[in-house]
Each structure stands twice: as C-alpha cells, then as structure tokens.
Amino acid sequence: MRWKLAALLLWVGTVAACAPGTDRSTARVSLDADHDDFGTPLPTDPSHAARVVSLNPAFTEIAYAIGAGARLVGRTSWDNRPAAALAVTDVGAGIRPNVEAVLATKPTLVLLYATAENRAAADALERAGVRTLALRTVTIADFRRATRTLGVALGAEREATALVDSIDGTLAAVQKAVDGVDRPRVVWTSWESPVMVVGNESYEAELLALAGAENVFADRPEPVATVTIEEIAQRDPALVLAGPERIERMRTSASWRAVAAVRDGRLVVLDTAVIGRPGVSIGMAAVSIARALHPDRADRLP
C-alpha cells in the first residue's frame, strides 16, 4: 500500500487523487466521446447537475473555475481549494468512498476519479438511481478532456472551453520563454520510503519538459517510479526537486549524501500548493517550475 499512498501524495499535494490508495495507472475502459472512463454514458441532461458531489479535489476546483461551484452539495476531505469549497458538506474519502454518506446529500450526479477502487462505489450509486461521471486525470491532455466533459455535464461548456484555452495559453508562453535554454538534468522526488520519483506519462513529467528540464527518469514508463538512492546517484542529476519538507530532510540525511546534487546543495524547492494537482493550477505550476529552474528567464514568463 505504500507505493499507492505515495502516488496519491505526489498527485494530491502531491495529487489529483482523493485518498490513500489511488491507482494512477488505471486504463480507460472507453475512449468513446459519449462515455466516461468506466464506459458509462455521459450525463448531458441539465437535471443531472442539480445536486453534485465531487469526489476528486481537481474536479471540485474545475467546477468552481467554470462557475458551477454552487451546484456542489458534497466534496471530499481533501478538497481545500477554493476556500468556498470548505462550506460544502464533507463526505469523507474520494477513493473507496462511503456511499451512504454520499447518498445522504441527495445527489443527482457524483463525480469520481476513474480508478478500479472506485468501480464498486460507482455501481452502487448507479443502482441507487444516481448518475455518475468517472474520469482519469494523469496527463495534461486528461485535464483538458476532463474539463470539457465537466463543462458539458455541469452546463458550463463555454466556460470550460475558455478555461482550457487560458491554461493552454499559459503553457505555450512558458514553453516559449524557456526556448533555447540549457536544460538541466533533474530528478523530481515524490516519496522517501520507498524512494519514488516522477517517471513518464504524467502531467508532472510534462511540466518538467515544458519548464525547460530533462527528467533523468524519463525512460521509466510509469507516472511514479520506485527507485533507489543509488540509482539516482548513478544517473547523477544536476538538480534534485522536491517539496519544502522533503528537501529539508534530504539536507540532513546521510543516505542522500550519496547523490552529488544533494551533497552540493543543488536542491530546488517546489511549491506543492501550486504544483500538486492536474487541475486549474497547471499553467501556474509550469510558471513556478520554470522560474525555479531558469531565474534568468523570469522576466519572459507570464
């Protein structure tokens, strides 16, 4: 279970998930534009969005960003943005949720993360007559798709398109700002025991590329790769990236001194509050990473 918890923390606050145990590798059941990632027909009737429970923090943020936050009657314990979401009923976990707590809010639509661990809850909600929408969000393309799909489901299609276009504009501006830079070889650590790093096929990996970095573990196909400190030392990254608390522990760790970048103090503190979710802050996450890696290009960044 540790590796699953680590995947969650990388994604939710590390985080696009809602509770320990999120499986980020879940394959889509359906690529049909008319179905969600569990193969369930997409809700398109406006009445389905009258009372919405969001069991994913990223979806909650999107709902507010597209002007549909007032429809929410339930959210997870992880939902802390925007501040208005804190006034919405907390129904607990978003992974393996308490179905009874969700049903107590009398929802007409429940938004779930498409992991195998949520399949039983989705089925139970459907049997209770509640529409569900399950989406997987690991890459930036997943975020775009989820935002547009939520826009249709929540009756805010135009606003969802505008949000995606705005974020894409920021990402393009970041990419342009770092064009031609020397790309430092980096490792982005996400957990310590076992040691886990950003691999490939994830929004974090895409952010590194957009922000002008070379990920030393880009050859690992999984979004979150389990490695050893010795492997990191062998790949000899120029910079080590992590959240503030993890960076401080690295500074005083005898084991991490095997990595030259740690030993020499070549550490980059990431703002996990901005970078933690594949949601509405993706554009600013790219800006934050680019600014940390290439301060000489700060005046060119949006």
C-alpha positions in Angstrom: 0.0 0.0 0.0 2.9 2.4 0.5 3.5 2.9 -3.2 -0.2 3.6 -3.7 -0.1 6.2 -0.9 3.0 7.8 -2.4 1.2 8.0 -5.8 -1.6 9.8 -4.1 0.6 12.3 -2.3 2.5 13.1 -5.5 -0.8 13.7 -7.1 -2.8 15.4 -4.5 -0.5 17.7 -2.9 1.0 15.9 -4.5 -2.3 15.0 -6.0 -5.1 14.6 -8.2 -6.5 12.0 -6.0 -8.6 11.9 -3.0 -7.4 9.3 -0.6 -4.7 6.8 0.0 -4.6 4.0 -2.5 -5.2 5.8 -5.7 -4.2 3.8 -8.8 -2.8 6.3 -11.3 -2.2 3.6 -13.9 -5.9 2.7 -14.4 -6.5 2.3 -18.1 -9.6 3.8 -19.7 -12.5 1.5 -20.3 -13.8 3.7 -23.1 -12.4 6.3 -25.4 -15.8 6.9 -26.8 -16.6 10.7 -26.6 -20.1 9.7 -25.4 -18.9 7.7 -22.4 -16.7 8.2 -19.3 -13.7 6.1 -18.4 -15.9 3.4 -16.8 -17.8 3.1 -20.0 -20.9 4.8 -18.6 -22.9 7.2 -20.9 -22.0 10.8 -20.2 -24.7 12.8 -18.4 -26.0 15.6 -20.6 -29.4 16.4 -19.2 -29.2 19.6 -17.2 -31.3 18.0 -14.4 -28.4 15.6 -13.7 -26.3 18.5 -12.4 -28.8 19.9 -9.9 -27.0 18.5 -6.9 -23.4 17.4 -7.4 -21.0 15.5 -5.2 -17.4 15.8 -6.3 -15.1 13.0 -5.1 -12.0 14.5 -6.6 -10.3 17.7 -5.5 -9.2 18.6 -9.1 -12.8 18.2 -10.2 -14.0 20.5 -7.4 -11.6 23.2 -8.4 -12.7 22.9 -12.0 -16.4 23.1 -11.1 -15.7 26.4 -9.3 -13.5 27.7 -12.0 -16.2 27.3 -14.6 -18.9 28.9 -12.4 -20.6 25.7 -11.3 -19.5 25.6 -7.7 -22.9 26.4 -6.4 -24.2 23.1 -7.6 -21.9 21.2 -5.2 -23.6 19.6 -2.2 -20.7 17.2 -1.3 -16.9 17.1 -1.5 -14.0 15.0 -0.1 -11.9 15.7 3.0 -9.1 16.6 0.7 -10.9 19.5 -1.0 -9.3 22.7 0.2 -9.5 24.9 -2.8 -11.1 27.3 -3.4 -12.0 28.5 0.0 -15.7 28.4 -0.9 -15.5 24.6 -1.1 -14.9 24.3 2.6 -18.5 25.3 3.2 -19.7 22.2 1.2 -20.6 19.0 3.1 -17.5 16.8 3.7 -18.5 13.2 2.7 -15.0 11.7 3.6 -12.8 9.9 1.2 -12.8 10.1 -2.6 -11.3 6.7 -3.1 -13.5 3.8 -1.9 -16.0 6.5 -0.7 -18.7 6.0 1.9 -21.6 5.5 -0.4 -24.1 6.1 2.4 -22.5 9.4 3.3 -22.7 10.4 -0.4 -26.3 9.4 -0.8 -27.2 11.4 2.4 -26.6 14.6 0.4 -29.3 13.6 -2.1 -27.1 14.0 -5.1 -28.2 13.8 -8.7 -24.7 13.4 -10.0 -21.5 12.1 -8.5 -18.0 12.9 -9.9 -15.4 10.2 -9.3 -11.8 9.5 -10.2 -11.7 6.5 -12.6 -9.7 4.1 -10.6 -10.6 0.4 -10.2 -11.0 1.1 -6.5 -14.0 3.3 -7.2 -15.8 0.9 -9.5 -17.9 -0.6 -6.7 -19.0 2.8 -5.5 -19.9 3.9 -9.0 -22.0 0.7 -9.5 -23.7 1.2 -6.1 -24.6 4.8 -6.8 -26.0 3.9 -10.2 -28.1 1.2 -8.6 -29.4 3.8 -6.2 -30.5 5.9 -9.2 -27.7 8.5 -9.1 -25.8 9.3 -12.2 -22.0 9.1 -12.1 -19.2 10.5 -14.1 -15.8 8.8 -13.7 -12.7 10.4 -15.3 -9.0 9.7 -15.2 -6.6 12.7 -14.9 -3.0 11.8 -15.1 -1.7 13.9 -18.1 -2.4 17.4 -19.2 -4.5 16.0 -22.1 -6.6 14.2 -19.5 -7.1 17.5 -17.7 -8.3 19.2 -20.9 -10.7 16.3 -21.6 -12.0 16.2 -18.1 -12.6 20.0 -18.0 -14.5 20.0 -21.3 -16.5 16.9 -20.2 -17.4 18.5 -16.8 -18.4 21.6 -18.7 -20.9 19.7 -20.7 -22.2 17.8 -17.6 -22.5 20.9 -15.4 -24.0 23.1 -18.1 -20.9 25.3 -18.4 -19.5 24.2 -21.7 -18.4 27.7 -22.9 -16.7 28.5 -19.6 -14.9 25.1 -19.6 -13.5 25.8 -23.1 -12.4 29.2 -22.0 -10.6 27.7 -19.0 -8.7 25.2 -21.1 -7.8 27.8 -23.7 -6.5 30.1 -21.0 -4.3 27.4 -19.4 -3.0 26.3 -22.8 -2.0 29.9 -23.5 0.0 30.0 -20.2 1.7 26.7 -21.1 2.6 27.9 -24.5 4.0 31.1 -23.1 6.2 29.2 -20.6 7.4 26.9 -23.4 8.3 30.0 -25.5 10.0 31.7 -22.5 12.5 28.8 -22.0 13.1 28.1 -25.7 16.8 27.6 -26.3 17.8 27.2 -22.6 20.3 24.6 -21.5 18.1 22.0 -19.9 19.3 20.8 -16.5 19.1 17.1 -15.8 16.8 16.8 -12.9 15.0 14.3 -10.7 11.7 15.1 -9.0 11.3 13.0 -5.9 7.9 12.3 -4.5 8.3 9.9 -1.6 11.1 8.6 0.6 10.4 5.1 1.8 10.4 3.6 -0.7 12.1 6.3 -2.8 9.8 7.4 -5.6 10.3 9.8 -8.5 8.4 11.2 -11.4 8.7 8.9 -14.4 6.9 9.4 -17.7 3.3 9.6 -19.0 2.2 12.1 -16.3 1.4 15.8 -16.0 4.5 16.2 -13.8 6.7 14.8 -16.5 5.1 17.1 -19.0 5.6 20.1 -16.7 9.3 19.3 -16.4 9.6 19.3 -20.2 7.5 22.5 -20.7 9.6 24.3 -18.0 12.9 23.5 -19.6 14.2 20.5 -17.8 15.4 17.0 -18.7 14.0 14.3 -16.5 16.7 11.7 -15.7 14.0 9.1 -15.2 12.1 9.8 -18.4 12.9 6.3 -19.6 10.6 4.9 -16.9 7.2 4.4 -18.4 5.2 4.6 -15.2 4.0 8.0 -13.9 5.5 7.4 -10.5 8.6 5.1 -10.4 10.1 3.3 -7.4 13.9 3.6 -7.4 16.8 3.6 -5.0 19.0 6.4 -3.9 21.9 4.5 -5.5 20.0 4.7 -8.9 19.6 8.4 -8.5 23.3 8.8 -7.7 24.2 6.8 -10.7 22.1 9.0 -13.0 23.8 12.0 -11.4 21.1 14.7 -11.9 22.3 18.3 -11.8 19.3 19.3 -9.6 17.0 17.5 -7.2 13.4 18.8 -7.0 11.0 18.2 -4.1 8.6 19.9 -1.8 10.0 22.0 1.1 9.7 19.4 3.9 11.3 16.7 1.8 14.1 19.0 0.8 14.9 19.8 4.4 15.0 16.1 5.3 17.4 15.4 2.4 19.8 18.1 3.6 20.3 16.2 6.8 20.1 12.7 5.5 23.3 10.6 5.5 21.8 8.3 2.8 21.0 11.1 0.4 24.6 12.4 0.6 25.3 9.6 -2.0 23.7 11.9 -4.5 26.2 14.6 -5.6 23.4 17.2 -6.2 22.2 16.8 -2.6 25.7 16.8 -1.2 26.5 20.0 -3.0 23.2 21.7 -2.1 21.8 21.7 -5.7 18.2 21.4 -4.5 15.1 23.1 -5.9 12.1 23.6 -3.6 8.8 23.1 -5.4 5.6 25.0 -4.4 3.5 21.9 -3.9 0.4 24.0 -3.2 0.6 25.1 -6.8 2.0 22.0 -8.4 0.1 19.4 -6.6 -2.9 18.7 -8.9 -3.5 18.2 -12.6 -6.2 20.9 -12.4 -6.8 24.6 -12.8 -3.3 25.5 -11.5 -1.4 23.5 -14.2 -0.4 26.7 -16.0 0.9 28.4 -12.9 2.7 25.2 -12.0 4.6 25.4 -15.2 5.5 29.0 -14.5 6.6 28.1 -11.0 8.9 25.3 -12.1 10.3 27.4 -15.0 11.1 30.3 -12.7 12.8 28.0 -10.2 15.0 26.3 -12.9 15.6 29.3 -15.1 15.5 32.5 -13.0 17.3 34.4 -15.8 14.1 33.9 -17.9 11.8 35.1 -15.2 11.0 38.4 -17.0 9.8 36.4 -20.0 7.4 34.2 -18.0 3.7 35.0 -17.8 
